[in-house]
Amino acid sequence: MATNQTSNSIFNTNPTIVEDWNGGYKLELDITAKAAANNWKLDFNLPYKISAAYGVDLIDKGNGNYSIDGQNDQVNLQSGQSIKPILIINDGGKQALIPQFNSSGSPSTPTSTAPVTIPNNEGSTVGQRGKFAYGEALQKNFLFYEANRSGDLGADNRLEWRSDSTLKDGSTVGRDLEGGYFDAGDHVKFGQPMAASINMLAWGGVEYKDAYQKSGQLDELLEAVKWGTDYFLKAHETSNGKTSKLWVQVGEGGSENDHGYWGSPETVEQNTTRRAFAIDPSRPGSDVAASTSSALAAASMLFRGVDNAYADKLLTNAKQLYQFAETYQGKYSDSVPQASPFYTSWSGYGDELASGAAWLHKATGDKSYLSKAENYFKTKVGGLGDWSWAVDDHSYGAAVILAQESQDSFFKGQVEGWLDKWINGGGNIKYTSGGFAHRASWGSVPVTGSAAFLAELYNDTVKQDSRYTKFATRQVDYILGDNPRGFSYMVGFGNNYPQRAHHRGSAGSVPLDGSSTPNEHILYGAIVGGPGSADDYSHNDRRNDWITNEVGTSYNAPIASALIQQYDNLGGDPLSNYQLDQLLGVDANGVGV
């Protein structure tokens, strides 16, 4: 390997030719800031064409003059911070050269761009007109998202049994991938369910922002969404303003790796591999790229008016990812086989292309995106079945947005025909004797919960029909405990709820078994899978039952959005800060405050 340690007043660049072949070579840089540098840039000259840049943005100024600068959160580097970008250079069979890198300007003062300021949201008292305190259930939902956070949790972490974890994620590939969410009861960070979850969480806030404000949970929603979107920005690499790579997974499932280790998130890094996996033009993933685009577009709408600069950044990245999803088409589970069998792309990627375009139209008003969404839905999806919004199927969400936005009555017909199936039952949707609309043996509660959310949303924004509202309320109430068992499928809500959720962190020192021993920590707000069949008693509260008793960020997201609707209609106040602070294992002000 040819190396050339170079230094200037701001950076050590340490370029190394790590591969050299007939016609080109790969140049790896190890850029370390010697002082804090904001909006940094390195200029250099090279008599060859650079075909790709990874980990930095490349600007071709012509005549062999180039510059590189940081992407997203790496626009500013702190003193001692390092990044390892890669340049692919075509030399036409000539000698591989290492250029001299020169920094533009001088060292910056050690400050960063202004952080996003999320205002404290006190909320107001509204009373309760329904069967449950929907605001309290919503409030506890956000405690679950905090329980599944990866990375540096900060001083405002409200869970006494959680601390920093997996701080080195991405180190194996030279990319900072710290942060984001663990998927479920495990500690893998899967890109597709994380994107779907953030998309659905933000959607509830976009459509019911005033209700969120009144509930006092808008700040918690913004924090939960931003924890995901900040991670997506880290995971997204661009070159010349276009997506060059998206990191879509950290960690590996399976009994030989993460799923074989029953331990806390704070110890998983020392006991499993944390390899990172990405999609790029040669290994496409239209589904996960478009899904991440949807999440960022929805979040841009949520943050609009809160921090417009951040909203703009999210929208720019959403557009880039969608263009990538369209240009390089393919299923991400084909490109990243480590995603299977956990998140195999069974539905293909047409539903995500339709949904992604629908969200970009919703966020921008650009009619070209609406045309794309209509076309992808009709040509790639065709029509709705009897499922609902889920991690691998965004067609139902896309159809509701198109019913809102499109002048084509086809989409309203699709949604209304689909809702009739859920309301009337029949086929694969079977009602239990207690009134639960059961469709899925695995994760029945979130599938039905998403149908409830979409039914109420359709009622509120497209066509009022009391059947839609009654269906939504009945299903949410069943989930919260209005069922023959008197059992809440949300941990820590009500008096009778799951004690032994399949979740490593909350289990603590309790082993993975079928015993009656409860988990060590209460996983407040977590939604478990739910009834395994159309039988009110087919749920098993056992740690070793991951079909009916596992939890997941994508399980909670549709329930959260359904809960804000019920709060909007029927009230039900959240706990006071004092009451929240009295919950076992919870410090309402943050453990570091």
N, C-alpha and C positions, 0 to 999 in steps of 0.2 A: 504494500500500500504506500502510495506517495503522500507525504504530509508536508505541511508548510505552516508552522505556527506563526501567525501574524497578529499584530496588535496595533491599536490606534488609541487615541486619547480616551475613548469611551468603551471600546469592546476588545476582547480577545476573540478571534474568529476561528482559529485552528481548523482550516479546511483539510480534508483528507479524501483522496481518490480511493474509494472502497471497492469499486469494480471498474474494469477497463476492458472493452470488447472492440471488435473490428467495426468502427463506425461511430463509437460513442463511449461515454463513461458516466459513472455516478459519483458526484461530489457531495460529501457530507460535511456540514459545518457544525462546529460546537461553539455557538455564540454565547459568550458570558459577558454580562454588563459589569464594567468596573465601577460604574456609578449609576444612579437611577437615571433612566432615559425614557422620556415621554415622546410618543410619536416618532420613534427612531427610524432611521433609514440607513442602509449601507449601499454605496455606489461602487461599481466596478466595471472593468472593460474586459471583454473576451471576444476573440475573433470567430466564435462559433455560435450556432443557434442553440438556445436552451429550449428543449421541448416540453419540460414539465418542472414544476417547483412544488414541493410538499412541505408544509409547515410554515410557509411565508407567502406573502403576495409578491409576485414578480412583475416588474414594469420594464418592458422592452422599449428603450428610448431611440433605437436605431443606431446603425453604424457600430455595432458591438458594445454599445453603452447600455448598462442595466442598473436597476436598483431593486433592492428587496426591503420589505418592511413587515411589521408584525400583523398577525391576524387576530381579530376579536379581542380576547382578554390579554393577548401578548403584544398589543400595540404599545403598551408601556411595560418596561422591564425595571425591576428593582435591582439595586446593587447586589451582585453575586448571583442573580437569576440567570439560568441557562436555558437555551432551546437548541434543538438539533434538526434544522431543516435539511432537505435533500434537493439537489439540482440534478436533472438528467440532461446531459449535454451531448449534442451531435457534433463530432469532430471530423466526419468524413474520412476517417482512417488516418488522420494526422495525429501528431503527438498530443496527448492529454495535458492540458495546462491548468495550473492553479492561479486564479487571478488575485490581485491585491485589492482588498476591501477597505474602503474609506467611509467613515461615518459622516453624515451631513450634520452640520451644526456642532454644538458643544454639549457637554453633559447637562442634563436638565436638573432642576431642583427636585428633590425626592418627594414628589406628590403624584397622585394618580388622578385619572379622570374622576369627576364628581360621581360618587356612588348614587344609586337609585334610592331616593328617599321615599319610604312608604309611610304615609301619615298614620298615626294611631287612630283606630276606629272604635269609639266607645259604644256606639249603637244606642238604642232606645228600648224602653219597655213596651211591649205590645199586648201582653196577656196571651191566653191560650184558648182557642176555639175548636181545636181538633182533639184527637185522642192522645196525642203525645207532644212533648216539648221538642218540636222539630229543630229549633235553634240550638238546643243542647246537643242533640244528635249530630248536627252539623259541626258544632264546636269540637266535639270529641273526634270527629272524622279527621280534623287537622292534627290532632295529637298522634293519630296513627301515621300520618305522613311524616311527622317528625321522627317517629320510631324507626322508619325505614330510610332515613337519610344516611347517605354515605359521605365521608369526608370530614372536614373541619366543621364541627357543629356550632362553634361560636358561643359567646357568653349567654345568648338568649335561648339556648336549648332548654326546653321545659321538662325534660324527662330525666329524673335523677339516675336512672339505670343505664342511660346511654352516654357515650363519650366518643371522641374522634376515632375514625376507623378508615382503613384502606386509603391512606394519604398518598401512597406511591402509585396509585392506579395510573397506567399509561407509561410508567418509567421504562418498561420493556421495549417501547417503540419510540421513545423520545418525545412523547406528547403528554402534556398535563391533562389527565382525565380524572382528576380528583373531583368528587362531588356527585350530584345526581342521586338517584334512588335505587336501593335494592329492590328487586322485582316483587318478591312475595315473602314466603317463609324462608327463603334462601338468601344468598348474598351475591348472586349474579346481577350485573346491570345489563339487561336486555334492552336494546334501543327501541324495538317496535312497541312493546307494552308501555314503556316509559313515555314515548311520544303520544300514544293513544290516551294515556292517563292525563297528561298535561293538556292535551287538546280538549278532552271532555271536562276537566276541571275548569279550564278557562271559559269554555262554552257557557257553563252555568253562570259565570260572572258576567260575561258579555250580555246575555239575555236578561239577567235579573240583578243588575248592578245596584239599583236602588234598594232592593230587598237585602242584598248583602250588606250595604251600608247601614241599613236599619238594624240588622241582626248583630252588628258589631264584629262580624267575621270577615269583612272585606280585607283588612290588613293581613289576616291569616291566609286568606285565599291568595293574595298577591305574593306573599312570602313563599307559599307552597308552589305556586306556578313558577316563580323566579328561580327557585332552587333547581327546577328542571330545565328552564330555558338557559340559565347560566351554563349549565353542563352542556347543552346542545351547542352553544356558541363555542365552547372549548373543543367539542368533538368535530366541528365543521371546519375543514380546510379549504381555502380557495386559492386560485391562481388567475391573475388577470381578471378578477371580478367574477369568476365562475367556480363552481364547486369542483374541487379536485379529489376530495376524499371526505368520507363521513365515518367516524368511528362509531360502530353500532353495537359493540358488546365488550364488556370487561368481565373476565371470569368465565368458567366453564361448568355447565351442569354435569350430571351423571354421577354415578356412585363412586367413580374413581377420583372425583374432584370435589367441587363445591357441595354437591348434593350428598356426598358421602361423609361430610364433616358436620356434625351436629354441635355447633359452638357459636359463640357470640360474634357479632360483627367486628368487635374490637380485636378478636384473635384470628379472624379468617385469613388475613394477609400472611400470617406466619405459618398457616397450615394448608393452604391451597395455592395453586398457580393463579395468577391474575393476568393471564395473557389478554391482549386487546385485539379486536378484529374490526376490519373496516371494509367498506365498499368504495369502489372507485370506477373509472370508466371501463376498465378491463374486467371488473367483478361488480356488476351493477346490482342495484337493489331498489327498484322503483317504488316498492311498497313502503319500505322504511324511510326512504328519502322524502316521499310525498307525505307520509304520516308526520314526519318531523316538520316538514313545511307547514302542514295544517296546524300543528301545535304552536309554531312560532307566529303564524298569521293570527290565530285566535288570541294568543298572548299579546300581540301588538295592539289589538283592539282593546284588550283589558287594561293595558298600561297607557293607552292614549288618554291624555289629560292628567295622568299621574306623573309620568316622566316621558315626555315626547321624544327625547333623544334616544332613550332605550327602546321605545316603541318603534322608532325608525330603524334602529339596528336589527331588531327582531324581524321586521318586515323585509328588509334587504336580504337577510339570510334566508327567509322563507321563499322569496322569489328565486334566489340562486339554487336552492335545493329542488324547487319544483322544476326548474329548467333542466337540471341534472336528471331528475326522475323521468322526464319526458324523453330526453336525448339518449340516455343509456338505459334501455328497458330490460328488465329481468327481475327475477325473484331473489330477494336477499338471502333466503334460506338455501338457495342453490350456490350463491357466492360465498356465504358464511355457513357451512354445514354444521358448525358448532351451535347454531341457533336451533337446530332440530334435535330431537322431536318436540322440544318445548314450545317453539314458536315457528313451526313450519308454515310457509305461506300457502295454505290450502286454497284460499280464495283467489290467488293470483294477485295482480297489482292494479287491475282496472278500477276497483272500488276506491283505492287510495288516490289514483290519478283523478277520479271524479271528485272525491272529497277535497283533495288539495286545491284543485281549481276553484271549487265552490267557496272554499275559505278565502282564497286570494281575491275572488270577486267581492266577497263580503267585506274584506279588509280594505280593498282599494277602490271598488266601484268600477273597475276596468271590465268592460263588457266582453273583451276577448277571453277572459277567464271563465265567464259564464258560458260562453259558447263551447269552450273546451269541456267544462263540467257536464253540460247537456250531452255533448257528443260521446264522451267517455262512458257516461252512464248508459246511454242507449246501445252503444256498440260493444262495450266490454262487460257491463253488468246485465243489461237486458231488462230485468224486473226484480221485484222483491219477493222473497220466499216467506218463511214463517220463523225466521231467526230474529235477531235484533243487533243493534250496535255492539260490537265486541272488538277485541284487539286485532283479530284477523279479518274482520268484515266491517268496512266503513260505509257500505252501500246504503244502509238504513239512515245513517246520519246525513249522507250526501243527498238522499232523496228528500229529507225534510228541509234542508237548506234550499234545494232547488224548488221545492213547493213554495218556500218563502220568496225566492228571488226571481224565478222564471215565469214568463208569461205562458209557457206551454202547460196546458192543463194535464198533460200526461203524468206529470210528477205528483200532482195532487191526487190523481186517481190511484197511482201506485201506493202512496202513503195511506190513503183511506181504506183501500182494499186490504193492506197489511194490518192496519189497526183493527179492522173487523175480525180478523183471525184471532188476534190477541184477546179481544173483548168477548167474542162468542165461544172461543175454544174450538176444539176439533182438530183433526189431523195430528200433528206432533205437539200441539199445545193442549195440554190436559189440565183441568182444574182439580185441585185436591178438594176434599170435603170441607176444608177450612177456608177455601177461596183463593188459594195461591195458584197463579197461572204458571204451570211448570213446563219448561221447554228443554232444559239442558240437564243432563245427569251430572255434569262437572261444572261448577260455578253457576248453579241455577239462579241464585239470588241476584248477582250482577246482570245476568242476561235479562231477567224480568225487570230489574230496576232500570235498565236503560230503555226498555220498552215503555215503562211508566214515565220516564223523563220525556221521551220523544212524544208520547201521547199528550201530555200536558202542554208541552211546547207548541205542538201543532194547534191545540185548542187556543192557546194564548196569542199566537201570532198569525195563524192562517184561517182556521175555521172553528168557531165555537161549537162545541157539542158536549153536552153534559155527560155523555157516556165516556168521553176521554178523561175528563176530570175525575169521575167516579172510579174508573179503572185505576188511574194513577194513585189516587188516595188509598184505595183498598190495598193495592200491592205494597205501598210504602208502609202502611199500618201493619200489614201482615209481617213484614220484615222486622219491624220494631217490636213486635210482641203480641199483636192482636191475632192470635192463632190458637188452635186447640191446645197446644202445649204451653201457651203463655210464655213463649220463649223468644227472646230477642236475638236476632242473628248479627247484632252489633255488640262486640265485646265491651263490657263496662257500661252498657246502657240498660236501665231497668234493673230488676232484681234477679232475673233468671237469664243468664247469657252464657256463651261458651267460656269454659275455664281452661281448656286444654287445646287451644288453637295450634295448628301446625306452623310454628314460627320459632326459629332458633333463638333469636334475641330475647324474646319474652319468656321462653322456657327457662332460661338461666341454667342452673345446674341440673335441672330435671331431664332425664334421658328421653330419647325418642322411643316411646312405648305406648301400650294401650291401657296403662294403669289409670286409676281414678285420681292420682296426684295432680293437683292443679299446677299450672305454670307459675313460675316464681314471680313474674311481674304481670300486672294487668295491662293488656294491650288495648288501651282505651280507643274506641272508635273504629276498630278493625272490623270489616265485614267478612264473615266466613262464607264458604261456598254455598251452603244451604241444602235443602232437601235433595237427595239423590234420585228420587223418583216422584211420581205424582201421589205421594203419601206424606201426610203432615208429620209423620214420625220417622222419616227416612234419613234424617241427619244424625251423624254420630259425633259426639263431642270427645274425640280421641286424637291425641297428637299424631298417631300413625295413620290417620285417615286424611290424606291430602286431597281427596276428591270432594268431600263435603265439608272439611274443617280446616282447609288451608285458607290463608288470607292473601291479599295482593293489592298493589296500588291500583291496578286496573279494575279490581272489584269495587274499590271505594269510590272511584271517580264518578260513575253514573249515579251512585246512591247519593253522593254529595250534591250533584246537580238536581236530583229529584227532591232532596230535602229542602233546598232553597225555594223550590216551587211551593212545597207544602207550607213552609214558613210564610211565604208571601201570601198564601191564601188563608191560612188558619192560625198563624202566629206560633207561639210556644217559645218562650224566652230561653236563651242560653244561661248557663250558670254565671253567677257573679264572679269577679276575680278572686274574691275570698273563698267562695265555694269551690272554684277550680283548684285553688291552692291546697284545699283539704283532701283532694284525691290522693290515694296512696301512690307514691313514686312520682308525683307531679309538683313542680315548682313553677307557679304561674308567672313569676317574674323572671325566670331564667336561672339556671343553676349557677351561672357565673356572675350574676348581678348582685 
